[in-house]
Amino acid sequence: MRPAENAADERRVALRSLSEADLPLIEPWYARAGLWQVTGLHAGRPEVDLRGHFEEARSQPGRDLLAIAMASDGEIVGLLDRRVPYPEADWLTVGFLALAEPYRGRGLASEAVLALEEEVRRRGLAHRFAAGVTAGAGRALYFWLRLGYRPLLQADLPWPSPGKGIVWMVRETEQEGLPHG
């Protein structure tokens, strides 16, 4: 297995906090994406807009919208809603993940999630990860399964879930930056 530093050097994507200056660059594809996302949440809700997500994230401690940018040229190709610690200490939750259509199916979303996990583990912020997926979103469920997440029944959740029809996909890794399995 390669050291984490080498894996980071080979990444095709980089994550960074979204800034207000980024919004005009993202709005054209974000509106067309219909918020296709691997979480399957918010799909088909036209009232969910980029600026609304941005303002909401800025107002909540521990929440951040991250730009998924191509490492080669910095082009923003996706967006990830990160909440840590959430829903409780030692957990990170992906609120949503959206990619511009031309970049889907290339493994970039997987790479972004793995980079996010690595970073928060390295910083000691979390070693448990969760994403809520709409029960009927088969592609989203498959995405998280491929990354090693497993579904939890509502009764098995360590926190109360407000959503009916949501499948919580979770993964726990070792603490202190050890390789995940």
C-alpha positions as CSV (number, residue, x, y, z in Angstrom):
1,M,0.0,0.0,0.0
2,R,1.3,3.5,-0.8
3,P,1.8,6.1,1.8
4,A,-1.0,8.7,2.0
5,E,1.4,11.4,0.7
6,N,1.9,9.6,-2.5
7,A,-1.8,8.9,-3.0
8,A,-2.5,12.6,-2.5
9,D,0.1,13.5,-5.1
10,E,-1.7,11.3,-7.7
11,R,-5.2,12.6,-7.1
12,R,-7.1,14.1,-10.1
13,V,-9.2,16.3,-7.8
14,A,-8.6,18.7,-5.0
15,L,-11.0,19.9,-2.4
16,R,-11.2,23.5,-1.1
17,S,-13.8,25.7,0.6
18,L,-16.2,27.3,-1.8
19,S,-16.0,31.1,-2.0
20,E,-18.6,33.6,-3.1
21,A,-16.5,34.3,-6.2
22,D,-16.9,30.7,-7.3
23,L,-20.7,30.8,-7.5
24,P,-20.9,32.3,-11.0
25,L,-18.6,29.6,-12.3
26,I,-20.7,26.8,-10.8
27,E,-24.3,28.2,-11.4
28,P,-24.6,27.1,-15.0
29,W,-23.9,23.4,-14.5
30,Y,-25.4,23.3,-11.0
31,A,-28.8,24.4,-12.3
32,R,-28.8,21.8,-15.1
33,A,-27.5,19.1,-12.8
34,G,-30.9,18.9,-11.1
35,L,-28.7,18.3,-8.1
36,W,-27.7,14.9,-9.3
37,Q,-25.8,13.7,-6.4
38,V,-24.6,10.5,-4.9
39,T,-26.6,11.1,-1.8
40,G,-29.8,11.2,-3.8
41,L,-31.2,13.9,-1.5
42,H,-32.8,17.1,-2.8
43,A,-33.3,15.6,-6.2
44,G,-36.1,17.3,-8.2
45,R,-36.4,20.2,-5.8
46,P,-36.0,23.4,-7.9
47,E,-36.2,25.6,-4.8
48,V,-32.8,24.2,-3.7
49,D,-30.4,26.7,-5.3
50,L,-26.6,27.2,-5.1
51,R,-26.7,30.5,-3.3
52,G,-29.2,29.1,-0.8
53,H,-26.9,26.2,-0.1
54,F,-23.9,28.5,0.2
55,E,-25.6,30.9,2.6
56,E,-27.0,28.0,4.7
57,A,-23.6,26.4,5.0
58,R,-21.9,29.6,5.9
59,S,-24.3,30.1,8.8
60,Q,-23.8,26.8,10.4
61,P,-20.7,25.9,12.5
62,G,-19.0,22.7,11.3
63,R,-20.6,22.9,7.9
64,D,-18.8,23.8,4.7
65,L,-19.4,23.6,1.0
66,L,-16.3,22.2,-0.7
67,A,-15.5,22.8,-4.3
68,I,-14.3,19.7,-6.1
69,A,-11.7,21.0,-8.5
70,M,-9.5,19.3,-11.1
71,A,-6.0,19.1,-9.8
72,S,-4.6,19.9,-13.2
73,D,-6.2,23.3,-13.8
74,G,-8.4,24.1,-10.8
75,E,-11.6,23.9,-12.8
76,I,-14.5,23.4,-10.4
77,V,-16.4,20.3,-11.5
78,G,-18.4,19.4,-8.4
79,L,-19.6,20.4,-5.0
80,L,-19.7,18.6,-1.7
81,D,-21.6,19.5,1.5
82,R,-19.5,18.5,4.5
83,R,-20.7,18.6,8.1
84,V,-18.3,17.7,10.9
85,P,-18.9,16.9,13.7
86,Y,-22.3,15.8,12.6
87,P,-24.7,14.3,13.8
88,E,-22.5,13.9,16.8
89,A,-18.8,13.9,17.8
90,D,-16.4,11.9,15.7
91,W,-18.8,11.7,12.7
92,L,-18.6,13.5,9.4
93,T,-21.7,13.6,7.2
94,V,-21.8,14.3,3.5
95,G,-25.0,16.3,3.0
96,F,-24.9,16.2,-0.7
97,L,-22.4,15.6,-3.6
98,A,-23.0,17.0,-7.0
99,L,-20.9,16.8,-10.2
100,A,-21.2,18.6,-13.5
101,E,-22.6,16.2,-16.1
102,P,-19.4,15.9,-18.3
103,Y,-17.4,14.7,-15.3
104,R,-19.7,12.0,-14.0
105,G,-18.8,8.3,-14.4
106,R,-15.0,9.0,-14.2
107,G,-14.5,8.1,-10.5
108,L,-14.0,11.8,-9.5
109,A,-16.8,11.7,-6.9
110,S,-15.2,8.6,-5.3
111,E,-11.9,10.3,-5.3
112,A,-13.3,13.4,-3.6
113,V,-15.0,11.4,-0.9
114,L,-11.9,9.4,-0.1
115,A,-9.8,12.6,-0.1
116,L,-12.3,14.2,2.3
117,E,-12.2,11.1,4.6
118,E,-8.4,11.1,4.6
119,E,-8.2,14.8,5.5
120,V,-10.6,14.7,8.4
121,R,-9.0,11.6,9.8
122,R,-5.5,13.1,9.5
123,R,-6.8,16.2,11.4
124,G,-8.5,14.0,14.0
125,L,-11.9,15.4,13.3
126,A,-13.7,12.2,12.6
127,H,-13.3,8.5,11.8
128,R,-16.9,7.7,11.3
129,F,-18.6,8.7,8.0
130,A,-22.3,8.9,7.0
131,A,-24.4,9.9,4.0
132,G,-28.2,9.9,3.8
133,V,-29.5,8.4,0.6
134,T,-33.1,8.4,-0.7
135,A,-34.3,4.8,-0.5
136,G,-35.2,4.6,-4.2
137,A,-31.8,6.1,-5.4
138,G,-30.2,2.8,-6.5
139,R,-27.2,4.5,-8.2
140,A,-26.5,6.5,-5.1
141,L,-26.7,3.4,-2.8
142,Y,-24.4,1.5,-5.1
143,F,-21.9,4.4,-5.1
144,W,-21.6,4.4,-1.3
145,L,-21.5,0.5,-1.2
146,R,-18.5,0.6,-3.6
147,L,-16.7,2.9,-1.2
148,G,-17.2,0.5,1.7
149,Y,-20.2,2.1,3.3
150,R,-23.0,-0.1,4.7
151,P,-26.6,0.7,5.1
152,L,-28.0,1.1,8.7
153,L,-31.6,0.5,9.5
154,Q,-33.4,3.4,11.3
155,A,-33.5,1.3,14.5
156,D,-29.7,0.8,14.4
157,L,-28.7,4.5,14.0
158,P,-26.7,6.0,16.8
159,W,-28.8,9.2,16.4
160,P,-32.4,10.1,15.6
161,S,-33.1,10.4,11.9
162,P,-35.7,13.0,10.9
163,G,-36.2,11.5,7.4
164,K,-38.5,8.7,6.4
165,G,-37.4,6.9,3.2
166,I,-33.7,7.8,3.9
167,V,-31.1,5.0,4.0
168,W,-28.1,6.0,6.1
169,M,-24.9,4.7,4.6
170,V,-22.1,4.6,7.2
171,R,-18.4,3.6,7.4
172,E,-16.1,3.5,10.4
173,T,-12.4,3.6,10.0
174,E,-9.5,3.3,12.5
175,Q,-8.6,6.3,14.5
176,E,-5.4,8.3,14.2
177,G,-5.0,8.2,10.5
178,L,-4.6,4.4,10.1
179,P,-5.6,3.0,6.7
180,H,-9.3,2.4,6.3
181,G,-10.5,-1.0,5.3
